[in-house]
Structure formats: structure tokens, C-alpha cells
Amino acid sequence: MHAAMKLSKTTFDILDNFSGINQSIHVKSGNKLRTISVMKNILAEADVDEDFSSDFAIYDLSQFLSLVRVVHGIEDSELKFNNEKFVTISDGRNKTNYFFADPSVIVSPPDKNLSLPTEDVSFRITQQQLTKLRQSAAILNLPDLSIVGDGQKVVVKIHDRKTDSSNDFGFPVGETDKKFSFNFKLENIKLISGDYDVIISRKLLSKWSTSSGSIRYYIALEPDFEFEE
């Protein structure tokens, strides 16, 4: 039997965010959490303070997190991992034995680290700017996020790419001497709160890293793009 451990609020929030990318997770021993969407178009990884002593898989991550938060309390919950079959969650008064899933039923990231094939556009976007984009998209019912360069500015905007007369909302986030247009589905930008350094590859992959670099998302772009060096 392993020693009991606690989940920090930060790690809890990361797992909560990851549950929106994939309802299941296969945690590997060590201090890194990784997940990938079932469609394989979003991969996320985070360096955490906890050091997990063994591998385990949770099929319904939201259910597990609700159990920790609602029944036991995040700050009070102690996790004791038992021979890789289940975890005992205890708050000093109550305890739950929560059984793990078979890892083979979970869509998990490949073991090898992902890297961008090219680095063609980079900029920084703040939490406040991301919030404004989401609020505007919800109000205007807009599905698409585009990163556009006109040879001078890098502009981030939301719009509906299928409609020529679409409403749009955007703002500059940097400077460039290139002309390009890269597109995302806004629903794929599933980021935990924070400021992000963004790098886009014309090979249709992007990397979004928190300022500290401890949380990283690799998000696929839509297939249509324009890029002039």
C-alpha cells in the first residue's frame, strides 16, 4: 500500500480542464499529466507538483473529481492508491473506494513527446483577451477563431467563416512581416485560465503554453489556410 497523497487545487483544476478534452484519463507514474481528445485534434500536458507512484486509469474523470470536491472536499481529501486496482479517498470521516478502469479502453496520448514541425507565427494572448473572445463568440454565436497577418499586424478574431457577411470581433496581438490566415474551431480552444504564448506551424499544428510553460496544449488547425513568407 502506498502512502496517502493530496491533490493541490492547481492539479485539481488541471484535471477538471482535461476532463473537458477527454472524459477519461490514463495517468502515468511521475509528475506529468497528459490527455488527448478522442478526435486526436487536441493534446494537453501539464507538469504538476504531485509525484504519482504508479499508473492508473479513470474512465469518468468528471465523476471522480465531483466525488473529491462534493463528498470529501478538495482540501480534506487524501488519496491512497491500492495495488493499481482502486484508490481510497478519505477525508478523516468518510472514505470511498474508487475503482480504476482498464487503460485499453481509454484514448491516450502517444508516449513520445510532441513538437511543432515548423514555427511560423508566434504571439502572446492574455486571459482577459481570451475571455473577451469567448464572451463575444457566445453573444454573436460565432464558431471560428482566426489568426490573420497582413504584413504588419497579427490580429486574432472570431467570426463565421461560412458567411461572407459574418459579424466579427478581434484585436491585434503582435507584429509580423508575413501575410497569413490560420483558422481554428473555437470549441477546440479548451484552455485553463491564464496568459498564453502561442506558436503556429503551417503544418496545421499549434502550441499554446502558459507563461510558466508548465501547461501546454497542442491544437490542430482547420485544413484551409494561407501563408506567404
Helices and strands as residue ranges (DSSP letters): H 9-19, E 25-27, E 30-36, E 42-52, E 56-58, H 61-66, I 67-72, E 78-82, E 86-90, E 95-99, G 103-105, E 121-125, H 127-140, E 144-150, E 153-159, E 169-175, E 179-185, G 186-188, E 196-201, E 205-210, E 215-220, E 226-228
